[in-house]
């Protein structure tokens, strides 16, 4: 049924969705994001599922967005979009913002609001767009080798579109992460409250499944109400408004790069993954 992810029910009342592009370090293209969204919807709609695990096959959780995807804006025409934004084929900032509002900010916010508990199971590198998959989850279990980074400032950008950094790490660490593009280790992420548990690589799958099973044994409606209550606290602190401001500034960054480099990002920081257009 899915090509870029797998969907299984490893134990009663627990669904596990796994990113399945290990050959591309689980880089996210449009197909993967919509398959992931469909899988989340499938698990959310199934009353026999209480908890959803988001895992990844291969040594790394996700290298971020697939910068090699040809025609990233045009690719949206092949999918039924799930947000209310439109104008994906428009020129300039109008089309680019539409894509990012639908596919990045929109999907991550949508997954954050799935009523059932979600647990990210993270090993290896989780880079940039990878954060937009794990941050919307309620809990994060990381293996000792996991690391988290956002290298988008190196590419002339502000940070990923779902701007969770200050909420996840606190303002100072968020700034260090963004200013340096350095990785945050699983241990530091745990100390700062972004990660719930750090376990050995060998125990990652079983520890996550054990946590999911213990949660899945609780009354589902109580889990939904508890989740909604904690989410409401973050939103009362201004999370949504702050993220909207960050998203607007992010779009300003893309527009600047288009004017200066002819590309939405500064190619000097993209490690050869994109090339400046021939003059
Ligand atoms: Zn962007």
py3Dmol code that shows the C-alpha trace and the ligand (Angstrom):
import py3Dmol

protein = """\
ATOM      1  CA  UNK A   1       0.000   0.000   0.000  1.00  0.00           C
ATOM      2  CA  UNK A   2       2.857   2.435   0.823  1.00  0.00           C
ATOM      3  CA  UNK A   3       6.142   2.834  -1.068  1.00  0.00           C
ATOM      4  CA  UNK A   4       8.216   5.187   1.071  1.00  0.00           C
ATOM      5  CA  UNK A   5       7.047   4.111   4.529  1.00  0.00           C
ATOM      6  CA  UNK A   6       5.881   0.941   6.243  1.00  0.00           C
ATOM      7  CA  UNK A   7       2.830   0.540   8.483  1.00  0.00           C
ATOM      8  CA  UNK A   8       2.470  -2.243  11.031  1.00  0.00           C
ATOM      9  CA  UNK A   9       0.718  -3.067  14.277  1.00  0.00           C
ATOM     10  CA  UNK A  10       3.513  -4.765  16.266  1.00  0.00           C
ATOM     11  CA  UNK A  11       1.441  -5.226  19.429  1.00  0.00           C
ATOM     12  CA  UNK A  12      -2.160  -4.698  20.362  1.00  0.00           C
ATOM     13  CA  UNK A  13      -3.329  -1.051  20.157  1.00  0.00           C
ATOM     14  CA  UNK A  14       0.026   0.281  18.879  1.00  0.00           C
ATOM     15  CA  UNK A  15       0.673   1.317  15.278  1.00  0.00           C
ATOM     16  CA  UNK A  16       4.223   1.779  14.030  1.00  0.00           C
ATOM     17  CA  UNK A  17       4.936   3.897  10.971  1.00  0.00           C
ATOM     18  CA  UNK A  18       8.516   3.667   9.673  1.00  0.00           C
ATOM     19  CA  UNK A  19      10.231   5.929   7.158  1.00  0.00           C
ATOM     20  CA  UNK A  20      11.547   3.550   4.526  1.00  0.00           C
ATOM     21  CA  UNK A  21      13.988   5.339   2.249  1.00  0.00           C
ATOM     22  CA  UNK A  22      17.187   4.232   4.025  1.00  0.00           C
ATOM     23  CA  UNK A  23      19.166   4.444   0.773  1.00  0.00           C
ATOM     24  CA  UNK A  24      18.427   8.200   0.798  1.00  0.00           C
ATOM     25  CA  UNK A  25      18.897   8.503   4.582  1.00  0.00           C
ATOM     26  CA  UNK A  26      15.097   8.900   4.715  1.00  0.00           C
ATOM     27  CA  UNK A  27      15.191  12.242   2.925  1.00  0.00           C
ATOM     28  CA  UNK A  28      11.650  13.544   2.650  1.00  0.00           C
ATOM     29  CA  UNK A  29      10.168  14.039  -0.791  1.00  0.00           C
ATOM     30  CA  UNK A  30       6.560  14.978  -1.506  1.00  0.00           C
ATOM     31  CA  UNK A  31       5.489  11.353  -1.840  1.00  0.00           C
ATOM     32  CA  UNK A  32       6.939  10.383   1.525  1.00  0.00           C
ATOM     33  CA  UNK A  33       5.264  13.301   3.292  1.00  0.00           C
ATOM     34  CA  UNK A  34       1.827  12.476   1.875  1.00  0.00           C
ATOM     35  CA  UNK A  35       2.239   8.765   2.572  1.00  0.00           C
ATOM     36  CA  UNK A  36       3.234   9.630   6.115  1.00  0.00           C
ATOM     37  CA  UNK A  37       0.180  11.856   6.431  1.00  0.00           C
ATOM     38  CA  UNK A  38      -2.061   9.073   5.100  1.00  0.00           C
ATOM     39  CA  UNK A  39      -0.535   6.629   7.585  1.00  0.00           C
ATOM     40  CA  UNK A  40      -1.071   9.008  10.511  1.00  0.00           C
ATOM     41  CA  UNK A  41      -4.691   9.462   9.396  1.00  0.00           C
ATOM     42  CA  UNK A  42      -5.145   5.694   9.111  1.00  0.00           C
ATOM     43  CA  UNK A  43      -3.827   5.120  12.636  1.00  0.00           C
ATOM     44  CA  UNK A  44      -5.790   8.061  14.059  1.00  0.00           C
ATOM     45  CA  UNK A  45      -9.054   6.866  12.507  1.00  0.00           C
ATOM     46  CA  UNK A  46      -8.709   3.288  13.784  1.00  0.00           C
ATOM     47  CA  UNK A  47     -10.440   3.013  17.170  1.00  0.00           C
ATOM     48  CA  UNK A  48      -8.424  -0.132  17.899  1.00  0.00           C
ATOM     49  CA  UNK A  49      -5.190   1.912  17.896  1.00  0.00           C
ATOM     50  CA  UNK A  50      -4.292   4.028  20.937  1.00  0.00           C
ATOM     51  CA  UNK A  51      -0.632   4.972  20.367  1.00  0.00           C
ATOM     52  CA  UNK A  52       1.348   5.725  17.205  1.00  0.00           C
ATOM     53  CA  UNK A  53       5.128   5.216  16.927  1.00  0.00           C
ATOM     54  CA  UNK A  54       7.042   7.077  14.223  1.00  0.00           C
ATOM     55  CA  UNK A  55      10.273   5.202  13.488  1.00  0.00           C
ATOM     56  CA  UNK A  56      12.775   5.059  10.633  1.00  0.00           C
ATOM     57  CA  UNK A  57      14.537   2.187   8.882  1.00  0.00           C
ATOM     58  CA  UNK A  58      18.311   2.330   8.380  1.00  0.00           C
ATOM     59  CA  UNK A  59      21.114   3.949  10.389  1.00  0.00           C
ATOM     60  CA  UNK A  60      19.676   7.501  10.287  1.00  0.00           C
ATOM     61  CA  UNK A  61      16.263   8.860  11.172  1.00  0.00           C
ATOM     62  CA  UNK A  62      16.095  11.509   8.429  1.00  0.00           C
ATOM     63  CA  UNK A  63      18.490  13.736   6.486  1.00  0.00           C
ATOM     64  CA  UNK A  64      15.715  16.329   6.053  1.00  0.00           C
ATOM     65  CA  UNK A  65      13.979  17.452   2.909  1.00  0.00           C
ATOM     66  CA  UNK A  66      15.072  15.831  -0.335  1.00  0.00           C
ATOM     67  CA  UNK A  67      16.882  18.724  -2.025  1.00  0.00           C
ATOM     68  CA  UNK A  68      17.355  16.521  -5.097  1.00  0.00           C
ATOM     69  CA  UNK A  69      13.619  16.238  -5.754  1.00  0.00           C
ATOM     70  CA  UNK A  70      13.023  17.554  -9.269  1.00  0.00           C
ATOM     71  CA  UNK A  71      10.371  20.258  -9.618  1.00  0.00           C
ATOM     72  CA  UNK A  72       9.366  20.313  -5.921  1.00  0.00           C
ATOM     73  CA  UNK A  73       6.562  22.831  -6.451  1.00  0.00           C
ATOM     74  CA  UNK A  74       5.157  21.118  -9.558  1.00  0.00           C
ATOM     75  CA  UNK A  75       5.124  17.763  -7.739  1.00  0.00           C
ATOM     76  CA  UNK A  76       2.211  18.944  -5.593  1.00  0.00           C
ATOM     77  CA  UNK A  77      -0.199  18.702  -8.537  1.00  0.00           C
ATOM     78  CA  UNK A  78      -0.053  14.897  -8.240  1.00  0.00           C
ATOM     79  CA  UNK A  79      -1.528  14.899  -4.710  1.00  0.00           C
ATOM     80  CA  UNK A  80      -4.752  15.818  -2.981  1.00  0.00           C
ATOM     81  CA  UNK A  81      -3.649  18.607  -0.680  1.00  0.00           C
ATOM     82  CA  UNK A  82      -4.942  18.547   2.893  1.00  0.00           C
ATOM     83  CA  UNK A  83      -4.712  22.211   3.964  1.00  0.00           C
ATOM     84  CA  UNK A  84      -6.772  25.196   2.885  1.00  0.00           C
ATOM     85  CA  UNK A  85      -3.940  27.132   1.236  1.00  0.00           C
ATOM     86  CA  UNK A  86      -3.785  27.142  -2.563  1.00  0.00           C
ATOM     87  CA  UNK A  87      -1.951  28.678  -5.516  1.00  0.00           C
ATOM     88  CA  UNK A  88       0.797  26.060  -5.658  1.00  0.00           C
ATOM     89  CA  UNK A  89       1.622  26.741  -9.301  1.00  0.00           C
ATOM     90  CA  UNK A  90       1.837  30.521  -8.868  1.00  0.00           C
ATOM     91  CA  UNK A  91       5.105  32.280  -9.662  1.00  0.00           C
ATOM     92  CA  UNK A  92       7.573  33.582  -7.110  1.00  0.00           C
ATOM     93  CA  UNK A  93       7.007  33.760  -3.369  1.00  0.00           C
ATOM     94  CA  UNK A  94       3.279  33.052  -3.829  1.00  0.00           C
ATOM     95  CA  UNK A  95       3.839  29.493  -5.054  1.00  0.00           C
ATOM     96  CA  UNK A  96       6.786  28.792  -2.753  1.00  0.00           C
ATOM     97  CA  UNK A  97       4.953  29.946   0.371  1.00  0.00           C
ATOM     98  CA  UNK A  98       1.899  27.924  -0.652  1.00  0.00           C
ATOM     99  CA  UNK A  99       3.973  24.741  -0.900  1.00  0.00           C
ATOM    100  CA  UNK A 100       5.673  25.273   2.460  1.00  0.00           C
ATOM    101  CA  UNK A 101       2.440  26.219   4.195  1.00  0.00           C
ATOM    102  CA  UNK A 102       0.804  23.037   2.938  1.00  0.00           C
ATOM    103  CA  UNK A 103       3.619  20.548   3.121  1.00  0.00           C
ATOM    104  CA  UNK A 104       5.932  21.648   5.924  1.00  0.00           C
ATOM    105  CA  UNK A 105       4.275  23.947   8.453  1.00  0.00           C
ATOM    106  CA  UNK A 106       0.815  22.605   7.624  1.00  0.00           C
ATOM    107  CA  UNK A 107       1.529  18.881   7.882  1.00  0.00           C
ATOM    108  CA  UNK A 108       3.676  19.201  11.027  1.00  0.00           C
ATOM    109  CA  UNK A 109       0.990  21.239  12.784  1.00  0.00           C
ATOM    110  CA  UNK A 110      -1.622  18.731  11.626  1.00  0.00           C
ATOM    111  CA  UNK A 111       0.369  15.810  13.073  1.00  0.00           C
ATOM    112  CA  UNK A 112       0.988  17.704  16.298  1.00  0.00           C
ATOM    113  CA  UNK A 113      -2.796  17.851  16.715  1.00  0.00           C
ATOM    114  CA  UNK A 114      -3.515  14.152  16.142  1.00  0.00           C
ATOM    115  CA  UNK A 115      -5.534  13.359  19.271  1.00  0.00           C
ATOM    116  CA  UNK A 116      -3.739  10.114  20.116  1.00  0.00           C
ATOM    117  CA  UNK A 117      -0.315   9.870  21.777  1.00  0.00           C
ATOM    118  CA  UNK A 118       2.553   9.755  19.271  1.00  0.00           C
ATOM    119  CA  UNK A 119       6.142   8.649  20.003  1.00  0.00           C
ATOM    120  CA  UNK A 120       9.161   9.361  17.793  1.00  0.00           C
ATOM    121  CA  UNK A 121      11.815   6.615  17.844  1.00  0.00           C
ATOM    122  CA  UNK A 122      15.069   8.216  16.708  1.00  0.00           C
ATOM    123  CA  UNK A 123      18.484   6.822  15.804  1.00  0.00           C
ATOM    124  CA  UNK A 124      21.422   8.403  13.953  1.00  0.00           C
ATOM    125  CA  UNK A 125      21.078  11.791  12.382  1.00  0.00           C
ATOM    126  CA  UNK A 126      17.893  13.832  12.478  1.00  0.00           C
ATOM    127  CA  UNK A 127      18.586  16.889  10.369  1.00  0.00           C
ATOM    128  CA  UNK A 128      16.467  19.989   9.624  1.00  0.00           C
ATOM    129  CA  UNK A 129      13.244  18.623   8.084  1.00  0.00           C
ATOM    130  CA  UNK A 130      13.749  15.575  10.326  1.00  0.00           C
ATOM    131  CA  UNK A 131      12.996  17.831  13.283  1.00  0.00           C
ATOM    132  CA  UNK A 132       9.620  18.605  11.719  1.00  0.00           C
ATOM    133  CA  UNK A 133       8.728  14.921  12.025  1.00  0.00           C
ATOM    134  CA  UNK A 134       9.915  14.346  15.607  1.00  0.00           C
ATOM    135  CA  UNK A 135       8.875  17.645  17.208  1.00  0.00           C
ATOM    136  CA  UNK A 136       5.161  17.208  16.424  1.00  0.00           C
ATOM    137  CA  UNK A 137       5.280  13.881  18.303  1.00  0.00           C
ATOM    138  CA  UNK A 138       4.324  13.879  21.979  1.00  0.00           C
ATOM    139  CA  UNK A 139       7.288  11.846  23.217  1.00  0.00           C
ATOM    140  CA  UNK A 140      10.764  11.205  21.817  1.00  0.00           C
ATOM    141  CA  UNK A 141      12.867   8.123  22.561  1.00  0.00           C
ATOM    142  CA  UNK A 142      16.408   8.411  21.199  1.00  0.00           C
ATOM    143  CA  UNK A 143      19.264   5.974  20.894  1.00  0.00           C
ATOM    144  CA  UNK A 144      22.649   7.005  22.329  1.00  0.00           C
ATOM    145  CA  UNK A 145      23.980   7.755  18.836  1.00  0.00           C
ATOM    146  CA  UNK A 146      21.103  10.062  17.879  1.00  0.00           C
ATOM    147  CA  UNK A 147      21.786  13.715  17.148  1.00  0.00           C
ATOM    148  CA  UNK A 148      19.562  16.604  16.140  1.00  0.00           C
ATOM    149  CA  UNK A 149      20.555  19.554  13.987  1.00  0.00           C
ATOM    150  CA  UNK A 150      19.174  22.394  11.907  1.00  0.00           C
ATOM    151  CA  UNK A 151      21.734  23.549   9.336  1.00  0.00           C
ATOM    152  CA  UNK A 152      19.413  25.911   7.471  1.00  0.00           C
ATOM    153  CA  UNK A 153      21.119  29.117   8.669  1.00  0.00           C
ATOM    154  CA  UNK A 154      24.195  27.849   6.784  1.00  0.00           C
ATOM    155  CA  UNK A 155      21.942  27.833   3.703  1.00  0.00           C
ATOM    156  CA  UNK A 156      20.872  31.431   4.258  1.00  0.00           C
ATOM    157  CA  UNK A 157      17.632  30.520   6.033  1.00  0.00           C
ATOM    158  CA  UNK A 158      16.046  31.068   9.434  1.00  0.00           C
ATOM    159  CA  UNK A 159      15.492  27.542  10.720  1.00  0.00           C
ATOM    160  CA  UNK A 160      12.969  24.928   9.637  1.00  0.00           C
ATOM    161  CA  UNK A 161       9.426  25.953   8.751  1.00  0.00           C
ATOM    162  CA  UNK A 162       7.806  24.362  11.849  1.00  0.00           C
ATOM    163  CA  UNK A 163       9.816  26.592  14.209  1.00  0.00           C
ATOM    164  CA  UNK A 164       9.820  24.555  17.394  1.00  0.00           C
ATOM    165  CA  UNK A 165      13.387  25.359  18.499  1.00  0.00           C
ATOM    166  CA  UNK A 166      12.690  27.732  21.439  1.00  0.00           C
ATOM    167  CA  UNK A 167       9.834  25.560  22.697  1.00  0.00           C
ATOM    168  CA  UNK A 168      11.847  22.369  22.491  1.00  0.00           C
ATOM    169  CA  UNK A 169      15.270  23.529  23.734  1.00  0.00           C
ATOM    170  CA  UNK A 170      14.831  26.900  25.431  1.00  0.00           C
ATOM    171  CA  UNK A 171      15.852  30.204  23.870  1.00  0.00           C
ATOM    172  CA  UNK A 172      19.639  30.013  24.459  1.00  0.00           C
ATOM    173  CA  UNK A 173      20.216  26.495  23.142  1.00  0.00           C
ATOM    174  CA  UNK A 174      17.836  27.227  20.265  1.00  0.00           C
ATOM    175  CA  UNK A 175      20.002  30.183  19.251  1.00  0.00           C
ATOM    176  CA  UNK A 176      23.223  28.138  19.543  1.00  0.00           C
ATOM    177  CA  UNK A 177      21.711  25.357  17.437  1.00  0.00           C
ATOM    178  CA  UNK A 178      20.627  27.841  14.769  1.00  0.00           C
ATOM    179  CA  UNK A 179      23.695  30.120  14.788  1.00  0.00           C
ATOM    180  CA  UNK A 180      26.247  27.268  14.599  1.00  0.00           C
ATOM    181  CA  UNK A 181      24.390  24.515  12.657  1.00  0.00           C
ATOM    182  CA  UNK A 182      25.981  22.170  15.235  1.00  0.00           C
ATOM    183  CA  UNK A 183      24.261  18.952  16.302  1.00  0.00           C
ATOM    184  CA  UNK A 184      22.573  18.579  19.682  1.00  0.00           C
ATOM    185  CA  UNK A 185      23.414  15.150  21.112  1.00  0.00           C
ATOM    186  CA  UNK A 186      20.735  12.801  22.400  1.00  0.00           C
ATOM    187  CA  UNK A 187      22.174  13.302  25.896  1.00  0.00           C
ATOM    188  CA  UNK A 188      21.961  17.127  25.686  1.00  0.00           C
ATOM    189  CA  UNK A 189      18.482  16.925  24.166  1.00  0.00           C
ATOM    190  CA  UNK A 190      17.478  14.707  27.094  1.00  0.00           C
ATOM    191  CA  UNK A 191      18.971  17.093  29.658  1.00  0.00           C
ATOM    192  CA  UNK A 192      17.075  20.006  28.082  1.00  0.00           C
ATOM    193  CA  UNK A 193      13.762  18.166  28.073  1.00  0.00           C
ATOM    194  CA  UNK A 194      13.427  17.675  24.304  1.00  0.00           C
ATOM    195  CA  UNK A 195      13.954  13.896  24.559  1.00  0.00           C
ATOM    196  CA  UNK A 196      12.147  11.658  27.062  1.00  0.00           C
ATOM    197  CA  UNK A 197      14.514   8.685  27.145  1.00  0.00           C
ATOM    198  CA  UNK A 198      17.973   7.822  25.824  1.00  0.00           C
ATOM    199  CA  UNK A 199      18.594   4.095  25.368  1.00  0.00           C
ATOM    200  CA  UNK A 200      21.180   1.911  23.646  1.00  0.00           C
ATOM    201  CA  UNK A 201      20.756   1.345  19.929  1.00  0.00           C
ATOM    202  CA  UNK A 202      20.061  -2.317  20.633  1.00  0.00           C
ATOM    203  CA  UNK A 203      17.227  -1.408  23.010  1.00  0.00           C
ATOM    204  CA  UNK A 204      15.677   1.411  20.951  1.00  0.00           C
ATOM    205  CA  UNK A 205      12.889  -0.567  19.324  1.00  0.00           C
ATOM    206  CA  UNK A 206      11.964  -2.619  22.394  1.00  0.00           C
ATOM    207  CA  UNK A 207      12.111   0.334  24.802  1.00  0.00           C
ATOM    208  CA  UNK A 208       9.888   2.429  22.540  1.00  0.00           C
ATOM    209  CA  UNK A 209       7.447  -0.422  22.092  1.00  0.00           C
ATOM    210  CA  UNK A 210       7.355  -1.022  25.856  1.00  0.00           C
ATOM    211  CA  UNK A 211       6.606   2.661  26.511  1.00  0.00           C
ATOM    212  CA  UNK A 212       3.910   2.640  23.812  1.00  0.00           C
ATOM    213  CA  UNK A 213       2.329  -0.525  25.240  1.00  0.00           C
ATOM    214  CA  UNK A 214       2.169   0.892  28.755  1.00  0.00           C
ATOM    215  CA  UNK A 215       0.494   4.064  27.457  1.00  0.00           C
ATOM    216  CA  UNK A 216      -1.855   2.081  25.204  1.00  0.00           C
ATOM    217  CA  UNK A 217      -3.181   0.245  28.282  1.00  0.00           C
ATOM    218  CA  UNK A 218      -4.664   3.510  29.626  1.00  0.00           C
ATOM    219  CA  UNK A 219      -8.178   4.698  28.733  1.00  0.00           C
ATOM    220  CA  UNK A 220      -7.885   6.267  25.278  1.00  0.00           C
ATOM    221  CA  UNK A 221     -10.235   9.184  25.911  1.00  0.00           C
ATOM    222  CA  UNK A 222      -8.235  10.153  29.020  1.00  0.00           C
ATOM    223  CA  UNK A 223      -5.047  10.085  26.904  1.00  0.00           C
ATOM    224  CA  UNK A 224      -6.691  12.344  24.318  1.00  0.00           C
ATOM    225  CA  UNK A 225      -7.847  14.811  26.976  1.00  0.00           C
ATOM    226  CA  UNK A 226      -4.437  14.842  28.698  1.00  0.00           C
ATOM    227  CA  UNK A 227      -2.690  15.490  25.385  1.00  0.00           C
ATOM    228  CA  UNK A 228      -5.095  18.268  24.467  1.00  0.00           C
ATOM    229  CA  UNK A 229      -4.598  19.857  27.895  1.00  0.00           C
ATOM    230  CA  UNK A 230      -0.791  19.980  27.584  1.00  0.00           C
ATOM    231  CA  UNK A 231      -1.008  21.238  23.996  1.00  0.00           C
ATOM    232  CA  UNK A 232      -3.372  23.969  25.156  1.00  0.00           C
ATOM    233  CA  UNK A 233      -0.756  25.140  27.675  1.00  0.00           C
ATOM    234  CA  UNK A 234       1.887  25.593  24.955  1.00  0.00           C
ATOM    235  CA  UNK A 235      -0.630  27.392  22.761  1.00  0.00           C
ATOM    236  CA  UNK A 236      -1.676  29.668  25.645  1.00  0.00           C
ATOM    237  CA  UNK A 237       2.013  30.621  25.949  1.00  0.00           C
ATOM    238  CA  UNK A 238       1.910  31.920  22.383  1.00  0.00           C
ATOM    239  CA  UNK A 239       3.344  28.978  20.442  1.00  0.00           C
ATOM    240  CA  UNK A 240       1.065  29.338  17.422  1.00  0.00           C
ATOM    241  CA  UNK A 241       1.538  33.085  17.109  1.00  0.00           C
ATOM    242  CA  UNK A 242       5.330  32.794  17.503  1.00  0.00           C
ATOM    243  CA  UNK A 243       5.505  30.032  14.889  1.00  0.00           C
ATOM    244  CA  UNK A 244       3.462  32.112  12.450  1.00  0.00           C
ATOM    245  CA  UNK A 245       5.884  35.012  12.850  1.00  0.00           C
ATOM    246  CA  UNK A 246       8.849  32.674  12.332  1.00  0.00           C
ATOM    247  CA  UNK A 247       7.182  31.229   9.222  1.00  0.00           C
ATOM    248  CA  UNK A 248       6.701  34.714   7.746  1.00  0.00           C
ATOM    249  CA  UNK A 249      10.376  35.546   8.372  1.00  0.00           C
ATOM    250  CA  UNK A 250      11.328  32.189   6.843  1.00  0.00           C
ATOM    251  CA  UNK A 251       9.468  33.178   3.659  1.00  0.00           C
ATOM    252  CA  UNK A 252      11.324  36.511   3.661  1.00  0.00           C
ATOM    253  CA  UNK A 253      14.573  34.494   3.748  1.00  0.00           C
ATOM    254  CA  UNK A 254      13.526  32.440   0.710  1.00  0.00           C
ATOM    255  CA  UNK A 255      12.533  35.591  -1.189  1.00  0.00           C
ATOM    256  CA  UNK A 256      15.888  37.219  -0.392  1.00  0.00           C
ATOM    257  CA  UNK A 257      17.775  34.146  -1.607  1.00  0.00           C
ATOM    258  CA  UNK A 258      15.711  34.076  -4.804  1.00  0.00           C
ATOM    259  CA  UNK A 259      16.636  37.699  -5.469  1.00  0.00           C
ATOM    260  CA  UNK A 260      20.335  37.295  -4.665  1.00  0.00           C
ATOM    261  CA  UNK A 261      21.109  33.689  -5.711  1.00  0.00           C
ATOM    262  CA  UNK A 262      18.216  32.767  -8.006  1.00  0.00           C
ATOM    263  CA  UNK A 263      17.431  29.883  -5.644  1.00  0.00           C
ATOM    264  CA  UNK A 264      15.306  29.642  -2.479  1.00  0.00           C
ATOM    265  CA  UNK A 265      18.442  28.838  -0.429  1.00  0.00           C
ATOM    266  CA  UNK A 266      22.045  30.051  -0.516  1.00  0.00           C
ATOM    267  CA  UNK A 267      23.810  27.320  -2.531  1.00  0.00           C
ATOM    268  CA  UNK A 268      27.128  27.954  -0.729  1.00  0.00           C
ATOM    269  CA  UNK A 269      25.737  26.269   2.396  1.00  0.00           C
ATOM    270  CA  UNK A 270      23.962  23.359   0.737  1.00  0.00           C
ATOM    271  CA  UNK A 271      26.985  21.053   0.383  1.00  0.00           C
ATOM    272  CA  UNK A 272      26.690  20.775  -3.398  1.00  0.00           C
ATOM    273  CA  UNK A 273      23.106  19.498  -3.249  1.00  0.00           C
ATOM    274  CA  UNK A 274      21.836  22.442  -5.274  1.00  0.00           C
ATOM    275  CA  UNK A 275      23.588  24.464  -7.948  1.00  0.00           C
ATOM    276  CA  UNK A 276      23.272  28.129  -8.684  1.00  0.00           C
ATOM    277  CA  UNK A 277      21.476  28.718 -11.982  1.00  0.00           C
ATOM    278  CA  UNK A 278      23.740  29.465 -14.944  1.00  0.00           C
ATOM    279  CA  UNK A 279      23.873  33.200 -15.576  1.00  0.00           C
TER     280      UNK A 279
END
"""
ligand_1 = """\
1
ZN
Zn 11.480 26.808 3.496
"""
view = py3Dmol.view(width=600, height=400)
view.addModel(protein, "pdb")
view.setStyle({"model": 0}, {"cartoon": {"style": "trace"}})
view.addModel(ligand_1, "xyz")
view.setStyle({"model": 1}, {"stick": {}})
view.zoomTo()
view.show()
